[in-house]
Amino acid sequence: MSQTSAETNAPEMAASKKSVKIRWYLIALLVIGGIINYLDRNNLSIANTTIAKEFGLNALQMGLLLSAFSWPYAIANLPAGYLVDRFGPKRMFAWAAGLWSIVSMLSSLANSFGFLYAARVALGISESPFFTSGLKVADKWFDKTERALPVSIVNTGSQIANAIAPPLLTFLMLTMSWRGMFLVIGALGIVIALVWLRIYRDPTLKEQFLIKGAEFEETQKPKEKQAGWGELFKHKNTWFMVLGAFGIFYTVWVYLTWLPSYLQTARGFSLSQIGWLAGLPFLCGIIGVLTGGILSGKLIKRGVPTITARKIPIVGGALLAAAAVLPVAYVENTALAIVLLSVGYFAAQVPIGVLWTLASDIAEPNQVASLGAIQNFGGFLGAAVAPIVTGYILTETGGNYTMVFLIGGMLLIVGALSYGLFVKDRRAATTAA
């Protein structure tokens, strides 16, 4: 590759620099895709009490329905990561967006608990390649010193969706029913899939060298042995990343699935009021995701080791989130509770983009999406458990949220300890051995 770089003339290099600018358009398109992706996930949470009343569901049954997306999504992440590594982000993201859109539109026809449950399972499976595709795009188009920012920006799509979902989806539901809401949001994904197919391409070899330099040359060297996908489970880092993501995602998904209901039933707000109030923590989440990515990048530029620079925002964010979420269980003042919930969600989102970037730092180049997907699998096990546990607690306590926030805060601490103490850069030790 050094010979290639030496032979590259100035006009070709200038053309390559200009063509590399497409990477930010791709990131912008992924952000839009993330917004649509999460609006599809959030529509059931917004319609929570409406659907429960129409179908005659109690809190535990609604918890099962709210978790129907997460557990198949978690399991599907395992093959999805491998498939993104194998077939690339262009095809996998396009297929995913097309399928999840069709499923969402079909959900508008649901006439029973069973129909809607099956649709949510299908939605979880079809959406599983999205974030692994985004990670793969960032890995291809950015070097390690700048990768955390684009990955975090991609993750802001989900937070933008979380912020606009309560007012937007509530408006759609009140004007055209929950069925119309499902139909409209589902149709948007078809558009993004077609645009993605038209625009996306992988970087050329010259572009990769221009972007990554020595890092790219290193990836071109033959390896003595390339571990298989299944061997990722033999590494301690993989298991502690799974555990850490479980703890952090659990609390995030308590927010995503039960916050509107909490504001309505525990704090006494009307459906139209929670459309705006429920968006406040998620607005803070947008800032949180970007904060994590920017902080991690600045730490690396100041000479902090890469893995440490990722762990600082992950651990710090999780601990701050726990410190904010735990007191909510005992706060009677509604305004203070909303402030704490907003701070908690901001802090819980600081690690999110960095978690994905950490996977790209630890994994071999052809296993980046696979390790990211395995970590996300752990996270969405937590996401799957959270609505069910919350529903069970509310059923057994008559709607008391105290244990909901205590469990969420404790699991955030577990997540922080798992990443902080046990996820390490073990490659140096392996090389020395």
C-alpha positions as CSV (number, residue, x, y, z in Angstrom):
1,M,0.0,0.0,0.0
2,S,3.0,2.3,0.5
3,Q,3.9,1.8,-3.1
4,T,0.4,2.7,-4.1
5,S,0.5,5.9,-2.1
6,A,3.8,6.9,-3.6
7,E,2.5,6.5,-7.1
8,T,-0.7,8.4,-6.4
9,N,-0.4,11.8,-8.1
10,A,-1.6,15.1,-6.8
11,P,-4.8,15.4,-9.0
12,E,-5.9,11.8,-8.0
13,M,-5.3,12.6,-4.3
14,A,-7.3,15.8,-4.6
15,A,-10.1,14.0,-6.3
16,S,-10.0,11.4,-3.5
17,K,-10.2,14.1,-0.8
18,K,-13.2,15.5,-2.5
19,S,-14.9,12.1,-2.9
20,V,-14.3,11.3,0.8
21,K,-16.8,14.1,1.8
22,I,-19.6,11.6,0.9
23,R,-19.0,9.9,4.2
24,W,-20.8,12.7,6.1
25,Y,-23.8,12.5,3.7
26,L,-23.9,8.8,4.5
27,I,-23.9,9.5,8.3
28,A,-26.7,12.0,7.8
29,L,-28.7,9.4,6.0
30,L,-28.1,6.9,8.8
31,V,-29.3,9.5,11.3
32,I,-32.6,9.8,9.3
33,G,-32.8,6.1,9.2
34,G,-32.3,5.9,13.0
35,I,-35.1,8.4,13.5
36,I,-37.5,6.3,11.4
37,N,-36.3,3.1,13.0
38,Y,-37.0,4.4,16.6
39,L,-40.3,6.0,15.7
40,D,-41.4,2.5,14.7
41,R,-40.2,1.2,18.0
42,N,-41.8,4.0,20.0
43,N,-45.3,3.9,18.5
44,L,-46.5,1.1,20.8
45,S,-45.2,3.0,23.9
46,I,-47.2,6.1,22.9
47,A,-50.3,4.0,22.3
48,N,-49.7,2.0,25.5
49,T,-52.8,2.9,27.4
50,T,-55.0,3.2,24.3
51,I,-54.2,-0.3,23.1
52,A,-54.4,-1.7,26.6
53,K,-58.0,-0.4,26.9
54,E,-59.0,-1.5,23.4
55,F,-57.7,-5.0,23.9
56,G,-58.5,-5.3,27.6
57,L,-54.9,-5.8,28.7
58,N,-53.5,-5.4,32.3
59,A,-50.1,-4.0,33.1
60,L,-48.3,-7.4,33.0
61,Q,-49.8,-8.2,29.6
62,M,-48.8,-4.8,28.3
63,G,-45.3,-5.4,29.6
64,L,-45.1,-8.6,27.6
65,L,-46.3,-6.8,24.5
66,L,-43.8,-4.0,25.1
67,S,-41.0,-6.5,25.4
68,A,-42.0,-8.5,22.3
69,F,-39.8,-6.3,20.1
70,S,-36.7,-6.5,22.3
71,W,-36.0,-10.2,22.9
72,P,-36.1,-11.3,19.2
73,Y,-34.1,-8.1,18.3
74,A,-31.5,-9.2,20.8
75,I,-31.3,-12.7,19.4
76,A,-31.4,-11.5,15.8
77,N,-28.4,-9.2,16.4
78,L,-26.1,-12.3,16.6
79,P,-26.6,-13.4,13.0
80,A,-27.2,-9.8,11.9
81,G,-23.7,-8.7,12.9
82,Y,-22.2,-11.6,11.0
83,L,-24.4,-10.9,7.9
84,V,-23.3,-7.2,7.9
85,D,-19.7,-8.3,8.1
86,R,-20.3,-10.8,5.3
87,F,-22.6,-8.9,2.8
88,G,-21.9,-5.3,3.7
89,P,-24.0,-2.4,5.0
90,K,-25.5,-1.4,1.7
91,R,-27.6,-4.6,1.2
92,M,-28.3,-5.3,4.8
93,F,-29.5,-1.9,5.8
94,A,-31.7,-1.7,2.7
95,W,-33.3,-5.0,3.4
96,A,-33.8,-4.2,7.0
97,A,-35.5,-0.8,6.3
98,G,-37.8,-2.3,3.7
99,L,-38.8,-5.2,5.9
100,W,-39.4,-3.2,9.1
101,S,-41.5,-0.8,7.2
102,I,-43.8,-3.5,5.8
103,V,-44.1,-5.1,9.3
104,S,-45.0,-1.7,10.8
105,M,-47.7,-1.1,8.2
106,L,-49.1,-4.6,8.7
107,S,-49.3,-3.9,12.4
108,S,-52.0,-1.3,11.8
109,L,-54.3,-4.2,10.9
110,A,-53.9,-5.9,14.3
111,N,-57.2,-7.0,15.9
112,S,-55.9,-9.1,18.8
113,F,-53.1,-9.3,21.3
114,G,-51.6,-12.3,19.4
115,F,-51.5,-10.5,16.1
116,L,-49.8,-7.4,17.5
117,Y,-47.4,-9.6,19.5
118,A,-46.3,-11.5,16.4
119,A,-45.9,-8.2,14.5
120,R,-43.6,-6.8,17.2
121,V,-41.5,-10.0,17.1
122,A,-41.1,-9.6,13.4
123,L,-40.3,-5.9,13.8
124,G,-37.5,-6.8,16.2
125,I,-36.0,-9.3,13.8
126,S,-36.2,-7.0,10.8
127,E,-34.6,-4.0,12.6
128,S,-31.6,-5.9,14.0
129,P,-29.1,-5.0,11.2
130,F,-29.5,-1.2,11.5
131,F,-26.9,-0.2,14.1
132,T,-24.4,-2.9,13.1
133,S,-24.7,-1.5,9.6
134,G,-24.0,2.0,10.9
135,L,-21.0,0.8,12.9
136,K,-19.6,-0.9,9.7
137,V,-20.1,2.3,7.7
138,A,-18.1,4.3,10.4
139,D,-15.4,1.6,10.5
140,K,-15.0,1.8,6.7
141,W,-15.1,5.6,6.3
142,F,-13.4,6.9,9.5
143,D,-10.1,6.2,11.4
144,K,-10.0,5.3,15.0
145,T,-9.2,8.8,16.2
146,E,-12.4,10.3,14.7
147,R,-14.7,7.2,14.6
148,A,-16.5,7.9,18.0
149,L,-18.1,11.1,16.7
150,P,-19.8,9.7,13.6
151,V,-20.9,6.6,15.6
152,S,-22.4,8.9,18.2
153,I,-24.0,11.1,15.6
154,V,-25.7,8.0,14.1
155,N,-27.0,7.1,17.6
156,T,-28.5,10.6,17.9
157,G,-31.0,9.5,15.4
158,S,-32.6,7.3,18.0
159,Q,-32.5,10.1,20.6
160,I,-34.0,12.6,18.2
161,A,-36.8,10.1,17.5
162,N,-37.3,9.5,21.3
163,A,-37.6,13.3,21.7
164,I,-40.0,14.0,18.9
165,A,-42.0,10.7,19.3
166,P,-44.2,11.8,22.2
167,P,-45.5,15.0,20.6
168,L,-45.4,13.7,17.0
169,L,-46.9,10.3,17.6
170,T,-49.4,11.6,20.1
171,F,-50.6,14.1,17.4
172,L,-50.8,11.4,14.8
173,M,-52.7,9.1,17.1
174,L,-55.2,11.7,18.2
175,T,-55.8,12.8,14.6
176,M,-55.8,9.4,12.8
177,S,-56.0,6.7,15.5
178,W,-53.1,4.5,16.6
179,R,-53.6,2.4,13.4
180,G,-53.0,5.4,11.2
181,M,-50.0,6.3,13.2
182,F,-48.5,2.8,12.6
183,L,-49.2,3.1,8.8
184,V,-47.7,6.5,8.3
185,I,-44.5,5.9,10.2
186,G,-44.1,2.5,8.5
187,A,-44.3,4.1,5.0
188,L,-41.3,6.4,5.8
189,G,-38.9,3.4,6.0
190,I,-39.6,2.4,2.4
191,V,-38.4,5.9,1.3
192,I,-35.2,5.7,3.3
193,A,-34.4,2.2,1.9
194,L,-34.7,3.4,-1.7
195,V,-32.5,6.5,-1.1
196,W,-29.9,4.3,0.7
197,L,-29.7,1.9,-2.3
198,R,-29.2,4.9,-4.6
199,I,-26.5,6.7,-2.6
200,Y,-24.4,4.3,-0.5
201,R,-21.0,2.9,-1.7
202,D,-18.0,1.5,0.1
203,P,-14.8,3.6,0.0
204,T,-12.2,2.8,-2.7
205,L,-8.7,1.6,-1.7
206,K,-7.3,5.1,-2.3
207,E,-10.0,6.6,-0.1
208,Q,-9.3,4.1,2.6
209,F,-5.6,4.9,2.6
210,L,-6.4,8.7,2.6
211,I,-8.7,8.2,5.5
212,K,-6.8,5.8,7.7
213,G,-3.1,6.0,6.5
214,A,-1.0,3.7,8.6
215,E,-4.1,2.1,10.2
216,F,-5.2,0.9,6.8
217,E,-1.8,-0.4,5.9
218,E,-1.8,-2.4,9.1
219,T,-5.2,-4.0,8.2
220,Q,-3.7,-5.1,4.9
221,K,-0.9,-7.2,6.5
222,P,-1.6,-10.9,6.6
223,K,-2.6,-12.3,10.0
224,E,-1.2,-15.5,11.5
225,K,-4.6,-16.6,12.5
226,Q,-8.0,-14.9,12.1
227,A,-10.5,-16.0,14.8
228,G,-13.9,-17.2,13.7
229,W,-17.1,-15.4,14.7
230,G,-18.0,-17.9,17.4
231,E,-14.6,-17.5,19.0
232,L,-15.5,-14.0,20.1
233,F,-17.4,-15.7,22.9
234,K,-14.1,-17.2,24.2
235,H,-12.9,-13.7,25.1
236,K,-13.5,-12.2,28.6
237,N,-14.1,-8.8,27.0
238,T,-17.1,-10.1,25.1
239,W,-18.9,-11.4,28.1
240,F,-18.3,-8.2,30.2
241,M,-19.4,-6.1,27.3
242,V,-22.6,-8.1,27.2
243,L,-23.1,-7.7,30.9
244,G,-22.3,-4.0,30.9
245,A,-24.7,-3.3,28.0
246,F,-27.4,-5.3,29.8
247,G,-27.2,-3.1,32.8
248,I,-27.2,0.2,30.9
249,F,-29.9,-0.7,28.3
250,Y,-32.3,-2.1,30.9
251,T,-32.8,1.4,32.4
252,V,-32.9,3.1,29.0
253,W,-35.7,0.8,28.0
254,V,-37.7,1.4,31.2
255,Y,-37.7,5.0,29.9
256,L,-38.6,4.0,26.3
257,T,-41.5,1.7,27.2
258,W,-43.0,3.0,30.5
259,L,-42.2,6.7,30.8
260,P,-45.4,8.0,29.1
261,S,-47.5,5.6,31.2
262,Y,-45.6,6.7,34.4
263,L,-46.3,10.4,33.7
264,Q,-49.9,9.6,33.0
265,T,-50.7,7.2,35.9
266,A,-48.2,8.1,38.6
267,R,-47.9,11.9,38.0
268,G,-51.4,12.6,36.8
269,F,-50.7,14.2,33.4
270,S,-53.2,14.0,30.5
271,L,-52.4,12.2,27.2
272,S,-51.9,15.6,25.4
273,Q,-49.6,16.9,28.2
274,I,-47.3,13.8,28.3
275,G,-46.8,14.3,24.6
276,W,-44.5,17.2,25.4
277,L,-43.3,16.2,28.9
278,A,-42.1,12.8,27.9
279,G,-40.0,14.3,25.2
280,L,-37.8,16.4,27.6
281,P,-35.6,13.5,28.8
282,F,-35.1,12.4,25.3
283,L,-34.0,15.8,24.2
284,C,-31.4,15.6,26.9
285,G,-30.4,12.2,25.5
286,I,-29.4,13.8,22.1
287,I,-26.9,15.9,23.9
288,G,-25.8,12.9,26.0
289,V,-24.9,10.8,23.0
290,L,-22.9,13.6,21.3
291,T,-21.2,14.4,24.6
292,G,-19.9,10.8,24.9
293,G,-18.5,10.8,21.3
294,I,-16.9,14.2,21.6
295,L,-15.3,13.5,25.0
296,S,-13.9,10.2,23.8
297,G,-12.4,11.7,20.7
298,K,-10.8,14.6,22.7
299,L,-9.3,12.1,25.2
300,I,-7.6,10.1,22.4
301,K,-6.2,13.3,20.8
302,R,-4.7,14.2,24.2
303,G,-2.8,10.9,24.3
304,V,-5.2,8.8,26.5
305,P,-5.1,5.1,25.4
306,T,-8.0,4.3,23.1
307,I,-9.7,1.8,25.3
308,T,-9.4,4.0,28.4
309,A,-10.8,6.9,26.3
310,R,-13.9,4.9,25.5
311,K,-14.4,3.6,29.1
312,I,-14.3,7.0,30.8
313,P,-17.6,8.3,29.2
314,I,-19.1,4.8,29.5
315,V,-18.4,4.4,33.2
316,G,-18.9,8.0,34.1
317,G,-22.2,8.3,32.2
318,A,-23.6,5.1,33.8
319,L,-22.7,6.2,37.3
320,L,-24.2,9.7,36.9
321,A,-27.3,8.1,35.5
322,A,-27.6,5.9,38.6
323,A,-27.1,8.9,40.9
324,A,-30.0,10.6,39.1
325,V,-32.4,7.7,38.7
326,L,-32.2,6.2,42.2
327,P,-33.7,9.3,44.0
328,V,-36.7,9.4,41.7
329,A,-38.2,6.6,43.7
330,Y,-38.5,8.9,46.7
331,V,-39.2,12.3,45.2
332,E,-42.7,13.6,45.6
333,N,-42.2,17.0,43.8
334,T,-43.1,16.4,40.1
335,A,-40.9,19.1,38.7
336,L,-37.8,17.7,40.5
337,A,-38.7,14.2,39.4
338,I,-38.8,15.3,35.8
339,V,-35.4,17.1,36.2
340,L,-33.9,13.9,37.7
341,L,-35.3,11.8,34.9
342,S,-33.9,14.2,32.3
343,V,-30.5,14.2,33.9
344,G,-30.6,10.4,34.2
345,Y,-31.5,9.9,30.6
346,F,-28.8,12.3,29.4
347,A,-26.2,10.4,31.4
348,A,-27.5,7.0,30.3
349,Q,-27.0,8.1,26.7
350,V,-23.4,9.3,27.1
351,P,-22.1,5.7,26.9
352,I,-24.3,4.6,23.9
353,G,-22.3,5.7,20.9
354,V,-19.0,5.0,22.6
355,L,-20.1,1.4,23.3
356,W,-20.4,0.8,19.6
357,T,-17.0,2.4,19.0
358,L,-15.4,0.3,21.7
359,A,-16.4,-2.8,19.7
360,S,-14.7,-1.5,16.6
361,D,-11.5,-0.8,18.7
362,I,-11.4,-4.3,20.2
363,A,-12.5,-6.4,17.3
364,E,-10.6,-7.4,14.2
365,P,-11.7,-5.5,11.0
366,N,-13.8,-8.3,9.7
367,Q,-15.5,-8.8,13.0
368,V,-16.4,-5.3,13.9
369,A,-20.1,-5.7,13.2
370,S,-20.1,-9.1,14.8
371,L,-18.7,-7.9,18.2
372,G,-20.9,-4.9,18.1
373,A,-23.9,-7.1,17.5
374,I,-23.0,-9.5,20.3
375,Q,-22.7,-6.5,22.7
376,N,-26.0,-5.2,21.5
377,F,-27.5,-8.6,22.0
378,G,-26.6,-8.3,25.7
379,G,-28.1,-4.8,25.8
380,F,-31.3,-5.9,24.3
381,L,-31.7,-8.8,26.7
382,G,-31.9,-6.0,29.3
383,A,-34.3,-4.1,27.0
384,A,-36.5,-7.2,26.7
385,V,-36.5,-7.9,30.5
386,A,-37.2,-4.3,31.5
387,P,-40.8,-3.9,30.3
388,I,-41.8,-7.3,31.7
389,V,-40.2,-6.8,35.1
390,T,-41.7,-3.3,35.3
391,G,-45.1,-4.6,34.3
392,Y,-44.9,-7.3,37.0
393,I,-43.8,-4.8,39.7
394,L,-46.7,-2.5,38.8
395,T,-49.2,-5.3,38.8
396,E,-48.0,-6.6,42.2
397,T,-47.7,-3.1,43.8
398,G,-50.8,-1.5,42.4
399,G,-48.9,0.9,40.2
400,N,-46.1,1.8,42.5
401,Y,-42.8,2.8,40.6
402,T,-40.4,2.7,43.6
403,M,-38.8,-0.6,42.8
404,V,-38.8,0.2,39.1
405,F,-36.3,3.1,39.7
406,L,-34.3,1.2,42.4
407,I,-33.7,-1.7,40.1
408,G,-32.8,0.5,37.2
409,G,-30.3,2.5,39.2
410,M,-28.6,-0.6,40.6
411,L,-28.3,-2.1,37.1
412,L,-26.6,1.1,35.8
413,I,-24.0,0.6,38.6
414,V,-23.5,-3.0,37.4
415,G,-23.0,-1.8,33.9
416,A,-20.4,0.8,35.0
417,L,-18.5,-1.8,37.0
418,S,-18.5,-4.3,34.3
419,Y,-17.0,-2.0,31.7
420,G,-14.8,-0.1,34.2
421,L,-13.1,-3.1,35.9
422,F,-13.2,-5.9,33.5
423,V,-13.2,-4.7,29.8
424,K,-9.5,-4.3,29.0
425,D,-7.2,-4.0,26.0
426,R,-6.0,-7.6,26.1
427,R,-4.3,-7.5,22.7
428,A,-1.0,-6.3,24.0
429,A,-0.8,-9.2,26.5
430,T,-1.7,-11.6,23.8
431,T,1.0,-10.3,21.5
432,A,3.6,-10.4,24.3
433,A,2.7,-14.0,25.0
